[in-house]
Amino acid sequence: MGSSEEAQTRFDESSAWRASQSATNTVGEVPHNTDFTRTVRMDGKDYTATYLGGDKVHFDAADGEHFEVKLGQQNIEAMILDDLTFQDLPVKIAWQVAESRKPFWEKIHLPF
């Protein structure tokens, strides 16, 4: 192999390594402050979802309806991480609330 081919090979390997070290578009660390307030649409109605830490999200509607849903702190933090990249927190929260309201027999995921 000639010196220019060797140099090209070293360059390609080095470039591939650098790219593999930084080729991500997602955030890997939970932010220090995870509090949020977002508008979430569920069942044709807008709610203000508020999270101030812990494992519950509080919901308020314009008509005075309010409730809390226990989603789990790790689950909420995972949604927050996804939101930093994909800006999909309201959709994920709505889906989690819908899942939490299902009866237990609808939550069973069979392997087939």
N, CA and C atoms as a LAMMPS dump frame, in Angstrom:
ITEM: TIMESTEP
0
ITEM: NUMBER OF ATOMS
336
ITEM: BOX BOUNDS ff ff ff
-5.0000000000000000e+02 5.0000000000000000e+02
-5.0000000000000000e+02 5.0000000000000000e+02
-5.0000000000000000e+02 5.0000000000000000e+02
ITEM: ATOMS id mol type element x y z
1 1 1 N 0.851 -1.162 0
2 1 2 C 0 0 0
3 1 3 C 0.903 1.233 0
4 2 1 N 0.586 2.196 -0.849
5 2 2 C 1.379 3.415 -0.937
6 2 3 C 1.084 4.34 0.228
7 3 1 N 1.923 5.338 0.398
8 3 2 C 1.754 6.232 1.551
9 3 3 C 0.458 7.02 1.485
10 4 1 N 0.011 7.38 0.295
11 4 2 C -1.255 8.114 0.207
12 4 3 C -2.43 7.221 0.56
13 5 1 N -2.354 5.925 0.202
14 5 2 C -3.429 4.993 0.571
15 5 3 C -3.444 4.783 2.084
16 6 1 N -2.244 4.657 2.686
17 6 2 C -2.17 4.487 4.139
18 6 3 C -2.735 5.708 4.859
19 7 1 N -2.393 6.869 4.37
20 7 2 C -2.898 8.101 4.974
21 7 3 C -4.406 8.168 4.859
22 8 1 N -4.953 7.777 3.695
23 8 2 C -6.403 7.79 3.493
24 8 3 C -7.08 6.811 4.438
25 9 1 N -6.504 5.618 4.603
26 9 2 C -7.078 4.619 5.5
27 9 3 C -7.085 5.143 6.932
28 10 1 N -5.969 5.726 7.373
29 10 2 C -5.916 6.281 8.731
30 10 3 C -6.938 7.401 8.895
31 11 1 N -7.078 8.23 7.897
32 11 2 C -8.052 9.322 7.956
33 11 3 C -9.463 8.773 8.064
34 12 1 N -9.796 7.76 7.249
35 12 2 C -11.143 7.189 7.28
36 12 3 C -11.449 6.558 8.633
37 13 1 N -10.495 5.827 9.195
38 13 2 C -10.72 5.202 10.491
39 13 3 C -10.894 6.256 11.578
40 14 1 N -10.06 7.282 11.528
41 14 2 C -10.139 8.347 12.511
42 14 3 C -11.464 9.094 12.395
43 15 1 N -11.884 9.38 11.174
44 15 2 C -13.143 10.09 10.962
45 15 3 C -14.326 9.257 11.424
46 16 1 N -14.284 7.963 11.143
47 16 2 C -15.376 7.082 11.562
48 16 3 C -15.459 7.035 13.08
49 17 1 N -14.301 6.991 13.747
50 17 2 C -14.313 6.954 15.199
51 17 3 C -14.898 8.241 15.766
52 18 1 N -14.475 9.389 15.252
53 18 2 C -14.995 10.664 15.743
54 18 3 C -16.504 10.761 15.514
55 19 1 N -16.945 10.313 14.357
56 19 2 C -18.38 10.38 14.06
57 19 3 C -19.164 9.485 15.006
58 20 1 N -18.62 8.301 15.314
59 20 2 C -19.343 7.391 16.2
60 20 3 C -19.411 7.934 17.621
61 21 1 N -18.473 8.773 18.004
62 21 2 C -18.458 9.337 19.343
63 21 3 C -19.45 10.479 19.504
64 22 1 N -19.831 11.115 18.423
65 22 2 C -20.7 12.283 18.55
66 22 3 C -21.958 12.187 17.7
67 23 1 N -22.236 11.031 17.119
68 23 2 C -23.37 10.898 16.207
69 23 3 C -24.645 10.579 16.98
70 24 1 N -25.147 11.552 17.684
71 24 2 C -26.403 11.375 18.4
72 24 3 C -27.176 12.686 18.368
73 25 1 N -28.469 12.548 18.362
74 25 2 C -29.294 13.752 18.408
75 25 3 C -30.198 13.724 19.631
76 26 1 N -29.864 12.875 20.59
77 26 2 C -30.668 12.789 21.797
78 26 3 C -29.866 13.229 23.008
79 27 1 N -30.57 13.664 24.017
80 27 2 C -29.954 14.096 25.273
81 27 3 C -29.911 12.887 26.194
82 28 1 N -28.793 12.692 26.883
83 28 2 C -28.647 11.51 27.714
84 28 3 C -28.75 11.746 29.208
85 29 1 N -28.862 12.981 29.636
86 29 2 C -28.938 13.274 31.064
87 29 3 C -30.224 14.026 31.389
88 30 1 N -30.849 13.62 32.486
89 30 2 C -32.059 14.299 32.936
90 30 3 C -31.66 15.692 33.424
91 31 1 N -32.357 16.73 32.977
92 31 2 C -32.033 18.083 33.449
93 31 3 C -32.238 18.208 34.955
94 32 1 N -31.532 19.133 35.565
95 32 2 C -31.645 19.344 37.01
96 32 3 C -33.078 19.727 37.386
97 33 1 N -33.673 20.634 36.641
98 33 2 C -35.046 21.066 36.904
99 33 3 C -35.969 20.383 35.894
100 34 1 N -36.801 19.49 36.377
101 34 2 C -37.703 18.743 35.485
102 34 3 C -39.144 19.261 35.531
103 35 1 N -39.392 20.334 36.264
104 35 2 C -40.749 20.887 36.353
105 35 3 C -41.232 21.323 34.971
106 36 1 N -42.524 21.119 34.722
107 36 2 C -43.091 21.61 33.462
108 36 3 C -44.57 21.91 33.616
109 37 1 N -45.059 22.747 32.727
110 37 2 C -46.48 23.017 32.562
111 37 3 C -46.733 23.002 31.065
112 38 1 N -47.615 22.124 30.633
113 38 2 C -47.91 21.983 29.207
114 38 3 C -49.399 21.816 28.982
115 39 1 N -49.861 22.228 27.818
116 39 2 C -51.243 21.981 27.426
117 39 3 C -51.305 20.599 26.792
118 40 1 N -52.222 19.79 27.292
119 40 2 C -52.387 18.42 26.809
120 40 3 C -53.839 18.24 26.394
121 41 1 N -54.059 17.711 25.198
122 41 2 C -55.427 17.471 24.706
123 41 3 C -55.768 15.997 24.888
124 42 1 N -56.85 15.755 25.654
125 42 2 C -57.324 14.39 25.891
126 42 3 C -58.831 14.356 25.765
127 43 1 N -59.324 13.385 25.064
128 43 2 C -60.774 13.206 24.906
129 43 3 C -61.459 14.479 24.423
130 44 1 N -60.811 15.207 23.511
131 44 2 C -61.385 16.407 22.927
132 44 3 C -61.389 17.623 23.844
133 45 1 N -60.637 17.564 24.924
134 45 2 C -60.632 18.638 25.91
135 45 3 C -59.184 19.013 26.237
136 46 1 N -58.931 20.316 26.396
137 46 2 C -57.592 20.778 26.745
138 46 3 C -57.422 20.832 28.259
139 47 1 N -56.287 20.316 28.718
140 47 2 C -55.92 20.344 30.126
141 47 3 C -54.558 21.007 30.257
142 48 1 N -54.326 21.637 31.378
143 48 2 C -52.998 22.125 31.713
144 48 3 C -52.37 21.07 32.607
145 49 1 N -51.316 20.43 32.102
146 49 2 C -50.597 19.408 32.859
147 49 3 C -49.43 20.084 33.569
148 50 1 N -49.323 19.867 34.867
149 50 2 C -48.259 20.474 35.662
150 50 3 C -47.515 19.39 36.414
151 51 1 N -46.193 19.45 36.33
152 51 2 C -45.331 18.508 37.048
153 51 3 C -44.336 19.31 37.865
154 52 1 N -44.292 19.033 39.164
155 52 2 C -43.381 19.745 40.062
156 52 3 C -42.448 18.776 40.781
157 53 1 N -42.207 17.635 40.16
158 53 2 C -41.365 16.612 40.761
159 53 3 C -42.217 15.495 41.334
160 54 1 N -41.573 14.42 41.743
161 54 2 C -42.298 13.278 42.287
162 54 3 C -42.765 12.338 41.201
163 55 1 N -43.86 11.639 41.468
164 55 2 C -44.324 10.634 40.511
165 55 3 C -45.715 10.912 39.941
166 56 1 N -46.25 12.121 40.192
167 56 2 C -47.594 12.453 39.712
168 56 3 C -47.581 13.696 38.828
169 57 1 N -48.518 13.717 37.885
170 57 2 C -48.76 14.898 37.048
171 57 3 C -50.167 15.378 37.387
172 58 1 N -50.313 16.666 37.602
173 58 2 C -51.595 17.276 37.959
174 58 3 C -52.212 17.891 36.702
175 59 1 N -53.518 17.692 36.523
176 59 2 C -54.232 18.194 35.35
177 59 3 C -55.366 19.117 35.77
178 60 1 N -55.481 20.249 35.082
179 60 2 C -56.569 21.206 35.303
180 60 3 C -57.203 21.53 33.957
181 61 1 N -58.541 21.555 33.923
182 61 2 C -59.273 21.953 32.718
183 61 3 C -59.909 23.318 32.957
184 62 1 N -60.253 23.988 31.873
185 62 2 C -60.861 25.317 31.97
186 62 3 C -62.206 25.274 32.695
187 63 1 N -62.898 24.129 32.622
188 63 2 C -64.216 24.015 33.261
189 63 3 C -64.127 23.679 34.754
190 64 1 N -62.909 23.669 35.307
191 64 2 C -62.74 23.413 36.734
192 64 3 C -62.392 21.976 37.078
193 65 1 N -62.484 21.073 36.109
194 65 2 C -62.128 19.684 36.382
195 65 3 C -60.626 19.607 36.68
196 66 1 N -60.278 18.814 37.676
197 66 2 C -58.868 18.606 37.968
198 66 3 C -58.669 17.204 38.538
199 67 1 N -57.503 16.652 38.252
200 67 2 C -57.159 15.328 38.746
201 67 3 C -55.645 15.139 38.655
202 68 1 N -55.164 14.121 39.341
203 68 2 C -53.755 13.757 39.282
204 68 3 C -53.631 12.329 38.797
205 69 1 N -52.549 12.061 38.091
206 69 2 C -52.283 10.707 37.628
207 69 3 C -50.865 10.341 38.04
208 70 1 N -50.742 9.186 38.678
209 70 2 C -49.424 8.698 39.084
210 70 3 C -48.803 7.972 37.891
211 71 1 N -47.765 8.574 37.336
212 71 2 C -47.092 8.006 36.17
213 71 3 C -45.714 7.452 36.507
214 72 1 N -45.209 7.748 37.679
215 72 2 C -43.893 7.274 38.085
216 72 3 C -42.796 8.252 37.677
217 73 1 N -41.909 8.546 38.608
218 73 2 C -40.868 9.547 38.366
219 73 3 C -39.943 9.146 37.221
220 74 1 N -39.5 7.89 37.167
221 74 2 C -38.605 7.463 36.085
222 74 3 C -39.295 7.571 34.733
223 75 1 N -40.553 7.2 34.677
224 75 2 C -41.321 7.281 33.438
225 75 3 C -41.454 8.737 32.984
226 76 1 N -41.751 9.615 33.921
227 76 2 C -41.894 11.043 33.606
228 76 3 C -40.559 11.61 33.128
229 77 1 N -39.475 11.26 33.82
230 77 2 C -38.153 11.745 33.409
231 77 3 C -37.769 11.233 32.029
232 78 1 N -38.134 9.999 31.709
233 78 2 C -37.861 9.457 30.371
234 78 3 C -38.628 10.25 29.31
235 79 1 N -39.879 10.614 29.618
236 79 2 C -40.656 11.42 28.672
237 79 3 C -40.049 12.806 28.509
238 80 1 N -39.531 13.372 29.594
239 80 2 C -38.897 14.687 29.535
240 80 3 C -37.653 14.621 28.651
241 81 1 N -36.849 13.569 28.81
242 81 2 C -35.662 13.404 27.956
243 81 3 C -36.05 13.325 26.487
244 82 1 N -37.057 12.525 26.175
245 82 2 C -37.532 12.431 24.788
246 82 3 C -38.003 13.786 24.292
247 83 1 N -38.686 14.519 25.15
248 83 2 C -39.221 15.822 24.761
249 83 3 C -38.118 16.811 24.408
250 84 1 N -36.98 16.727 25.06
251 84 2 C -35.872 17.627 24.752
252 84 3 C -35.429 17.478 23.3
253 85 1 N -35.581 16.286 22.746
254 85 2 C -35.197 16.039 21.353
255 85 3 C -36.386 16.131 20.409
256 86 1 N -37.502 15.52 20.772
257 86 2 C -38.613 15.347 19.835
258 86 3 C -39.807 16.269 20.07
259 87 1 N -39.822 17.033 21.174
260 87 2 C -40.914 17.935 21.517
261 87 3 C -42.283 17.232 21.451
262 88 1 N -42.369 16.058 22.073
263 88 2 C -43.599 15.268 22.01
264 88 3 C -44.206 14.987 23.382
265 89 1 N -43.852 15.775 24.374
266 89 2 C -44.328 15.518 25.732
267 89 3 C -45.855 15.512 25.855
268 90 1 N -46.584 16.48 25.299
269 90 2 C -48.046 16.445 25.452
270 90 3 C -48.686 15.161 24.907
271 91 1 N -48.188 14.674 23.805
272 91 2 C -48.738 13.444 23.212
273 91 3 C -48.427 12.247 24.101
274 92 1 N -47.199 12.174 24.588
275 92 2 C -46.821 11.048 25.449
276 92 3 C -47.597 11.06 26.758
277 93 1 N -47.803 12.244 27.32
278 93 2 C -48.573 12.333 28.57
279 93 3 C -50.005 11.871 28.328
280 94 1 N -50.619 12.32 27.249
281 94 2 C -51.996 11.914 26.94
282 94 3 C -52.09 10.404 26.783
283 95 1 N -51.109 9.803 26.109
284 95 2 C -51.112 8.345 25.918
285 95 3 C -50.956 7.634 27.259
286 96 1 N -50.059 8.122 28.107
287 96 2 C -49.847 7.504 29.422
288 96 3 C -51.109 7.58 30.283
289 97 1 N -51.8 8.711 30.234
290 97 2 C -53.04 8.852 31
291 97 3 C -54.091 7.873 30.478
292 98 1 N -54.228 7.775 29.16
293 98 2 C -55.184 6.834 28.569
294 98 3 C -54.859 5.4 28.992
295 99 1 N -53.582 5.054 28.983
296 99 2 C -53.174 3.709 29.404
297 99 3 C -53.476 3.473 30.881
298 100 1 N -53.273 4.489 31.704
299 100 2 C -53.501 4.331 33.147
300 100 3 C -54.981 4.142 33.468
301 101 1 N -55.852 4.589 32.586
302 101 2 C -57.298 4.481 32.828
303 101 3 C -57.886 3.155 32.352
304 102 1 N -57.114 2.376 31.617
305 102 2 C -57.614 1.091 31.122
306 102 3 C -57.75 0.097 32.273
307 103 1 N -58.736 -0.793 32.172
308 103 2 C -58.818 -1.85 33.182
309 103 3 C -57.607 -2.784 33.057
310 104 1 N -57.266 -3.475 34.132
311 104 2 C -56.04 -4.261 34.148
312 104 3 C -56.001 -5.317 33.043
313 105 1 N -57.145 -5.894 32.674
314 105 2 C -57.12 -6.944 31.663
315 105 3 C -56.784 -6.406 30.272
316 106 1 N -56.952 -5.109 30.061
317 106 2 C -56.549 -4.525 28.779
318 106 3 C -55.075 -4.136 28.775
319 107 1 N -54.447 -4.126 29.944
320 107 2 C -53.046 -3.766 30.039
321 107 3 C -52.122 -4.97 29.855
322 108 1 N -52.678 -6.154 29.875
323 108 2 C -51.867 -7.367 29.74
324 108 3 C -51.423 -7.469 28.282
325 109 1 N -50.095 -7.525 28.107
326 109 2 C -49.544 -7.654 26.765
327 109 3 C -49.043 -9.078 26.574
328 110 1 N -49.792 -9.848 25.816
329 110 2 C -49.437 -11.244 25.592
330 110 3 C -48.316 -11.323 24.559
331 111 1 N -47.469 -12.34 24.661
332 111 2 C -46.308 -12.452 23.775
333 111 3 C -46.643 -12.914 22.359
334 112 1 N -47.903 -13.102 22.044
335 112 2 C -48.241 -13.547 20.679
336 112 3 C -49.214 -12.616 20.022
